[in-house]
Amino acid sequence: MTGNRLKGCVAIVTGGSTGIGYGCAKALGGAGVRVVITARTEADGRQAEADFTELGFDVAYLPQDVGSEADWERITGETLKRFGRLDFLVNNAGISHLSPIEETPAETLLSLVRVNLIGAYFGLKHCVPLIADSHGERGFPGMAVNVSSILSRTGQDGASAYCATKGGMAGLNRAYERMLAAQAHRVQVKSLLPGYTMTPQVDKAIGRDSPLVNQLAETIPLRRWAEPEEIGDTLLMMLDPAIRLEDREVLADGGFLAS
C-alpha cells in the first residue's frame, strides 16, 4: 500500500550511494518514488545509479558537496528540471571521527560540522519550500528527514565531535518544526535515529564478525546490528501519509535506547 501512495513522488537522498543512504534510496525506489541520489565520490554514485536502474527504478545520480550552498542550488534546480517537483528530502550524508577531544584537530571538527550540520541546514533551506510547493500534486504532507543517530542522545566515548553535530541536527529540527507548525499539512520535518547499522564501511573497517561487533550486539535487545535496508523500511513508514507520527524523532535502534 505504501508504494501506491508514494508512487510518482520525488525524493533527494544525500549520501545515497553507500550505506544507510543506499538502503533508503533502495526502499524509496522500490515504493515507486523517483530518486535523486547525491554523493561526492562519482564512482560510488554511478555504481548506485546503475544498480537501481537495473532494478527498474527511476533514479539519477548527481555529484554534490552538501556543505556547499551553491551545490544545493544546483541540485534542486537539476531535480526540478528532470522531475518537475520535489516531495521528500533525506539529509543522510555524514562523516564520523573517533578520537578524544584533546586529540581532535580543529580542521576535523570543522569538517564534521560542515558536512553533518551545515549540509543538513542547507538541505532544509533549499528543499523545504519546494516540498511545500508540491503539496497540490501529492495531496498529503511532504517531509524532510534528517538522518541523525542514537548517539545524539547517548553520546559515545571518543566521538564528541560526531555527537555534537548530531545533537545540533536535533536542535535544528526542533526550531524548524516550530517554524513550520502553521503549514504542517504541506511539509513536515522529522529526525530518523538509526542505531548500530552494518554498513559496508563498518564491515570493511572492523568486520561483520569482529569481537567488537558482537560485543555491541549484546547491548541491543534484538542481539544484532541493523541492515541499511531496514533503516530504509523505517523511512518509508515515516513518509507514509496513512501513518500519523506525532514524534519528531523516530528510532530505528532495535530497542537499544529502551533497554
N, C-alpha and C positions, 0 to 999 in steps of 0.2 A: 504493500500500500504506500509506503514512504516513497518508493520510486515513482508511482503515479502522481503524487503530489508535487514532487520536486523536479520531475522531468521537464527539460527545456530551460530550467533556471541556469544562471551563470555564476560561477564562483572563481575567485582568485585564491590560490593556495601558495603562500610563500614558503620557500624551502621545501617544495613539493617533489623534489627529485629523489630523496632518500628518506629512510627512517619513518618517523611519525607523519611527516608531511606526505610521503609517498602513500602510506596507509590511508590517510584522509582523502587524498586525491583519488585513490582507487575506489574507496567507498562511494564517493560522490559520483564518479563516472559510472559505477555500477547502478546507481539510482537514476541515471539518465540526465545528470547535471552536466552541462558543458563547462569544462575546467581549463583555466589558465594556470599552469604551474610555473613558478619562478624559482630561479636558483642562480648563484654566482658561477658555479662550475658548469660550463656549457656541455662537457661530455656527459655528466650525470643527467643534465636536463634533457638532452637529446635522447639519451637511452630511456629515460622515463617516458618521454613523449612517444617513442617507438613502442614501448611495452603497452601503453594504454591504447594506442591506435590499433595495435594488433588485437586487443580485446574488444574493439568496436566502439571505443569511447570517442567523443568529440572533444579533443584536447589540443592545447597549444602550449609550447614552451617559450618563455620569454626570459632572457637574461636580466638579472636585477641585483643591484646593491640596495638592500632595504634601508640602509642608513642614508641614502641619497634622496632628497626630496624631488630632485629633477627626475630620478628614475621612477618614482611613484607617479609623477605626472605623465611620463611616457607610458608606463604600464597601464594605467587606467585609460589613457587615450587609445592605446592599441586594443585593449579589451573591448571598448565601445565600438571601435572601427570594425572588429571582427564579429562580435556577437550582438552588438546593439544595446546591451543593458548590463547591469551588474546586480546580483541578488544576495550574494554571500561573500564575505571575506574571512579567510582563515589565516590569521597572523601567526604562522608557525615557525618561520625562520629564526634560528637562535644558535648561539655558540656557548660553550661551557669552559670552565677552567677550574682546576683544583690546586690550591696552594694556600698556606696561611696568609693572613693579611700582610704580615711583616715581609713576606717574600713575593707578594704580588706586585709586579711593576705597574706604574701608573698607566702606561700605554695599554696594558692588558685590561685593566679595569675600564678604561675609556672605550676599548673595542667592544667589550660586553655591553656597556651602556648604549653604544651606538647601534649595535645590531638588535639586541633583545628589547630595549626600551624605546629608543628613538625610532627604530624601524616600525614598532607597533604603533607608536604615536602618529607617524606619518601615514601609516596604513589607514587608521581611523579617520584622520583628517581628510584624506583624499577619496576614500571609498564610501564612507557612511552617507554622504549626501547623494551619491549615485544610487546606493541601495534604496534610500528613501524615495528617490525619483521613480524607481521601477515598481513601486507598490501596485500601481494600477494594472500592470501586466501580470503580476504574480497573484494578487488578491489576498495576500497574507503577509505578516511582517517578515522582512528580511533580517539578516543577522550578521554581525561582525563578531568573530570568535577569536579571542586572544588565547593561544595555547601557552599556558603557564606551566606550573609544576607543583606537586605536593610540597616541594622544598620551600615554596613561598610561605608555607605555614609552619613547617617543622624546622627549617634550617638544616645544614649539614656541615660537619667539621671539614674545614678546608675549602668550602665552597661559598665563602662570604660574598664574593663579587657576583657570582651567579645568582645566589639567593636574593641579593639586594635588587638586581634587575627584575627578577620575577616578582618580588614584592612590590616593586614600582609599578609593574603592569596591573597588579590588583588595585592599587590606588588610582591609576589611570582609568580603569574600568568603572570604579565607583563614581568618579567625578563625571565621566562621560554618560553613564547611565542616568544620573540625576539630571544632566542637561537635556537628555533625550526623552525624559519622562512624558512630556506632552505629546510626543509623536511615536510612542512605543508601538502603536498599531501599524506603523510603517517600517520601523527598523529598531532592533534591539542590539545591545552589546553584552556579551557574556564571556566568561572565562572557562576554559577546559583545563583541568589539572590532572595530567597523567601521573601515574606512579612509576615504579621501575618498569621500563619497557625495553624489550630485547630488540634494539635496532641493529642494523648491520654494523654501525660504528661501534656499538658496545661489544658485539660479538668479535669484531676484529681486534679491539683494544684489549679485552680481558678474557674473551672466550665464553661461549654459552654454558660450558660445563665447568667453569672455574670454581674454586672453593668460595671466592667472594660472591659470585652469583648465587650459589647455593645457600650461603650464609644469609644473604639479604632475602632470599626467597622464604626463609623460615620466619621472617618478620611479617610476611603477608598472609592473611587468612587463607587465600587461595593456594598458598605454598608454591607459587610460580610467578615469573615475570609476565607482564602483558606482551602481546604481539602488536606491532603497528596497526594491523588491520582491525584489531579490537578497539583501538582508540578511534579509528575511522568510524566504526559502528556507533560508538558513543556520540560522535559528532553528528551523524545522521539523526539520531534520536533528538539532539538539541535543535536541529533545523526543522524537524517535522512539525508542521503547523497544527497537527492534531494532538500534539503533546504540549500541554501548558506548563512551562517551567517558571516557577517563582524565584528560585535561587539564581543569583548572579554567577555563582561558581558551581561547576559540575565536576564531580570527581570521577576519575577512571583509574582507581588505585587498588582494586582488588580487596577493598576493605582495610587497607593499611592504616589510614587515619582513625578509623573507628576502633581499631584494636589498641 
